[in-house]
Amino acid sequence: MSTNWQEIEKKYYMFVVKRQPIVIVKGDGSYVWDDNGKKYIDFTSGWAVNNVGHSNKAISKAISEQANTLLQTSNQFYTVPQLKLAEILVENSCLDKIFICNSGTEANEGAIKLARKFGKKNLNNAHEIITAFNSFHGRTMMSVAATGQPKYQDIFQPIPTGFKHVDYNNLEEIKKSTNDNTVAVMLEPVQGEGGVNIPSKDYLKNVRKWCDDNGILLIFDEVQTGLGRLGKLFGYEVFDVEPDIMTLAKGLGGGVPIGAFLAKEHACAFDPGDHGSTFGGNALTCAAAFASTEYILNEKVVDNVSKMEKYFKEELNLIQKEYEIIDQIRGMGLLWAIQFKSEISADLVSICNDNGLLTNPLRPNAIRLMPPLTVEINEASKAFSILRKSLDKLSN
Ligand SMILES: *Cc1c(COP(=O)(O)O)cnc(C)c1O
């Protein structure tokens, strides 16, 4: 007899997310199964988290070995998994130092604190950070304040101050908003939650130059774009622009909760005692994240993303031609949005569910596709035929 988990959720869990009516109990590669044994192709991957696929053996092995060795000791001591993860991330990025925490929002909190300390030390107490409208930086108060979407802010007023929001992909707005009190510009290389918005070719390069000319920091929130999602290990490589500070989370742990912020040497303004975390850099999560990062590097997962990007582009362009109801396709790597001419995304997601494909309702008129980065052509091909079948149902 199966338990009614949806009733139990309704009774006990705070209602903060409109969930899809599916209880997921198992995952393997690009697939998940519900509690009735129904199989789905997963194009949500835990919100761009399961980059190396569900139940990846390299990760489960690392977790199990680490769990049998050491779960946690505080940052009062050195731990090996933390330092192995620090080394692999710094050696494979343009940044020099790392601090490891537990989530994306925490990574951004840390990055913001680091920038403020930098301003105190080097820029005559400058503390203001310029961020973009439609950005998403997380759910803790400072990250909510950084996020350029009033719907996440208004109900929590008063929220922390110190942010100026400008239109994304508009250098002039950043220039106009910069003053003696500005310490940093903080952007996602591609806006994820805000709609999969891709900046024009030179935007980030020009922002970099503006920051250099004004002695202010450039922070990239790569919580969603990092670890291969855009077809390079880090999103900044796609745009050929190096940030001073970069934040990571989502795909970093291959499924376990972990985040990090990295900085170039000149931006490492913290002194002992300025920042910390009980669980940050925890042995278990770091062992998983190290295994995941090593897997991405050794198995050339990023090459698969480039290959699949071409396939997605071709297929989605065809699908757009086939269906009048599609307004626009946006995307890069394995992060894609399909925007419709009307608000059909809830219905479409639901029909796709029934047909065995999980997608993310991004906006009332848009869905997001973000499969594991290990997804193969035959799986994606199946997914696109389910998508077509589901669109057929809505088109007539
Ligand atoms: C998801 C996300 C966050 C927040 O990460 P959490 O782990 O949910 O706190 C921050 N920034 C970006 C770009 C994200 O996509």
The ligand as a MOL file (V3000), in Angstrom:
LIG
                    3D

  0  0  0     0  0            999 V3000
M  V30 BEGIN CTAB
M  V30 COUNTS 15 15 0 0 0
M  V30 BEGIN ATOM
M  V30 1 C 19.7650 29.2260 -7.1660 0
M  V30 2 C 20.5620 30.4380 -7.2190 0
M  V30 3 C 20.9820 31.0950 -6.0460 0
M  V30 4 C 20.5740 30.6320 -4.6750 0
M  V30 5 O 21.1100 29.3940 -4.3620 0
M  V30 6 P 20.5660 28.5850 -3.1060 0
M  V30 7 O 21.4660 27.3970 -3.0050 0
M  V30 8 O 19.1330 28.2300 -3.3950 0
M  V30 9 O 20.6730 29.4670 -1.9190 0
M  V30 10 C 21.7850 32.2090 -6.1840 0
M  V30 11 N 22.1540 32.6620 -7.3890 0
M  V30 12 C 21.7740 32.0600 -8.5340 0
M  V30 13 C 22.2510 32.5920 -9.8410 0
M  V30 14 C 20.9490 30.9350 -8.4910 0
M  V30 15 O 20.5510 30.3560 -9.6320 0
M  V30 END ATOM
M  V30 BEGIN BOND
M  V30 1 1 1 2
M  V30 2 1 2 3
M  V30 3 2 2 14
M  V30 4 1 3 4
M  V30 5 2 3 10
M  V30 6 1 4 5
M  V30 7 1 5 6
M  V30 8 2 6 7
M  V30 9 1 6 8
M  V30 10 1 6 9
M  V30 11 1 10 11
M  V30 12 2 11 12
M  V30 13 1 12 13
M  V30 14 1 12 14
M  V30 15 1 14 15
M  V30 END BOND
M  V30 END CTAB
M  END
